[in-house]
């Protein structure tokens, strides 16, 4: 009977050890699975954040490019060169059509800055004001015959050049800000390329 008791206790002891070992193995496997699952979720989350950042950067770069090109065109349309071109052989109706096109570009620039870059909106509004002065004075230059009223023509031309210079200074300032923001976006994009 003692032998059976030892066998019985041995069987119980073996069963307990087997149970503890199975429990321990199961617990370790669950922890490993949990850790792997958390790593997978983190990797997936990081990948989604990178994709989102890339999409946002792409959209912003597109808007910055459009704004930069629009401002360049506005700068050209409100320049001394364009004033001289318009001063010779330009019909008033053609001039006014170009003015309306210029206003359309200014509205586009304002929409982009209001929606995406509110810190630049005031600069575009200042450009808008100076551009309107430029075109108003330029119309005076076109309507006045320099041979008949040289002083008035010269006064209008001086105001055209002043307004054009102010437009161009403000455009340069905004384009500098655009370039700086572009650099920031490039850095952000490089951080996502892991």
C-alpha positions in Angstrom: 0.0 0.0 0.0 2.9 2.3 0.7 4.1 1.7 -2.8 0.7 2.6 -4.3 0.7 5.7 -2.2 4.0 6.8 -3.6 2.8 6.0 -7.1 -0.4 8.0 -6.4 1.5 11.0 -4.9 4.0 10.8 -7.8 1.2 10.9 -10.3 -0.4 13.8 -8.5 2.9 15.6 -8.3 3.6 15.0 -12.0 0.1 16.2 -12.8 0.5 19.3 -10.8 3.9 20.0 -12.4 2.4 19.4 -15.8 -0.5 21.7 -15.0 1.8 24.5 -13.7 4.1 24.1 -16.7 1.1 24.2 -19.1 -0.3 27.2 -17.3 3.1 28.9 -17.4 3.6 28.1 -21.1 0.1 29.3 -21.9 0.7 32.6 -20.0 4.0 33.2 -21.7 2.4 32.4 -25.2 -0.4 34.8 -24.4 2.0 37.6 -23.4 4.1 37.0 -26.6 0.9 37.1 -28.7 -0.2 40.3 -26.9 3.3 41.9 -27.4 3.3 41.0 -31.1 -0.3 42.3 -31.5 0.7 45.6 -29.9 3.8 45.9 -32.1 1.6 45.2 -35.2 -0.9 47.8 -34.1 1.9 50.3 -33.5 3.4 49.6 -36.9 0.1 49.9 -38.6 -0.7 53.1 -36.7 2.7 54.6 -37.6 2.2 53.6 -41.3 -1.2 55.3 -41.4 0.1 58.4 -39.7 3.0 58.6 -42.3 0.5 58.2 -45.1 -1.7 60.9 -43.7 1.2 63.2 -43.2 2.4 62.6 -46.8 -1.1 63.3 -48.1 -1.4 66.5 -46.1 2.1 67.6 -47.2 1.2 66.9 -50.8 -1.9 69.0 -50.6 -0.1 71.8 -48.9 2.7 71.8 -51.4 0.2 71.9 -54.2 -1.5 74.9 -52.6 1.9 76.6 -52.0 2.9 76.0 -55.7 -0.4 77.5 -56.9 -0.1 80.5 -54.6 3.5 81.1 -55.6 2.7 80.9 -59.4 -0.4 83.1 -58.9 1.7 85.7 -57.0 4.4 85.6 -59.7 1.8 86.3 -62.3 0.3 89.1 -60.2 3.7 90.6 -59.8 4.3 90.6 -63.5 0.9 92.0 -64.3 1.6 94.9 -61.9 5.1 95.6 -62.9 6.9 98.5 -64.6 7.5 96.4 -67.6 3.8 95.6 -68.0 2.9 99.3 -67.4 5.1 100.3 -70.3 3.7 97.5 -72.5 0.2 98.6 -71.7 1.0 102.3 -72.2 1.6 101.7 -75.9 -1.1 100.4 -78.3 -3.5 99.0 -75.6 -7.2 99.4 -76.1 -9.1 100.4 -73.0 -11.4 97.4 -73.4 -8.5 95.0 -73.6 -6.9 96.7 -70.6 -10.0 96.3 -68.5 -10.3 92.6 -69.5 -6.8 92.1 -68.2 -7.7 94.0 -65.0 -10.6 91.6 -64.4 -8.3 88.6 -65.0 -5.8 90.1 -62.6 -8.6 90.5 -60.0 -9.5 86.8 -60.5 -5.9 85.8 -59.7 -6.0 88.0 -56.6 -9.2 86.3 -55.5 -7.6 82.9 -56.0 -4.5 83.9 -53.9 -6.8 85.3 -51.2 -8.9 82.1 -51.1 -5.8 80.0 -50.7 -4.4 82.2 -48.0 -7.7 82.5 -46.1 -8.2 78.7 -46.2 -4.7 77.4 -45.7 -2.4 80.3 -44.7 -4.3 82.9 -42.7 -1.1 84.5 -41.6 -0.5 85.5 -45.3 -4.0 86.8 -46.0 -3.2 90.4 -44.8 -0.3 90.5 -47.3 -2.5 89.4 -50.2 -5.1 92.0 -49.2 -2.4 94.7 -49.2 -1.4 93.5 -52.7 -5.0 93.7 -53.8 -5.2 97.3 -52.7 -2.0 98.3 -54.4 -2.9 96.4 -57.5 -6.2 98.3 -57.7 -4.3 101.5 -57.4 -1.8 100.3 -60.1 -4.6 99.5 -62.5 -6.5 102.7 -61.8 -3.4 104.9 -62.4 -2.5 102.8 -65.4 -5.8 103.5 -66.9 -5.1 107.2 -66.5 -1.7 106.7 -68.2 -3.5 105.0 -71.1 -6.2 107.7 -71.4 -3.9 110.7 -71.2 -2.0 111.7 -74.3 1.5 112.3 -73.2 2.0 114.9 -75.9 -1.1 116.9 -74.8 -0.8 116.7 -71.0 2.7 115.6 -70.1 2.6 116.6 -66.4 -0.6 114.7 -65.7 0.7 111.6 -67.6 4.0 111.8 -65.6 2.0 112.1 -62.3 0.0 109.0 -63.1 3.0 107.1 -64.3 4.8 107.9 -61.0 1.8 106.5 -59.1 1.7 103.4 -61.3 5.4 102.7 -60.6 5.0 103.3 -56.9 2.0 101.0 -56.6 3.8 98.4 -58.8 6.9 98.5 -56.6 4.7 98.0 -53.4 3.0 95.0 -55.0 6.3 93.5 -56.0 7.8 94.0 -52.5 4.8 92.4 -50.9 4.9 89.5 -53.4 8.6 88.9 -52.7 7.8 88.8 -49.0 5.1 86.3 -49.4 7.1 84.2 -51.7 9.9 84.1 -49.2 7.4 82.8 -46.6 6.2 80.2 -49.1 9.7 79.1 -49.7 10.3 78.8 -45.9 7.1 76.8 -45.5 8.2 74.6 -48.4 11.5 73.8 -46.5 9.5 72.9 -43.4 7.3 70.5 -45.5 10.3 68.9 -47.1 11.8 68.2 -43.6 8.5 66.7 -42.5 8.3 64.6 -45.6 11.9 63.3 -45.1 11.0 62.3 -41.5 8.3 60.0 -42.8 10.6 58.2 -45.2 12.0 55.7 -42.7 
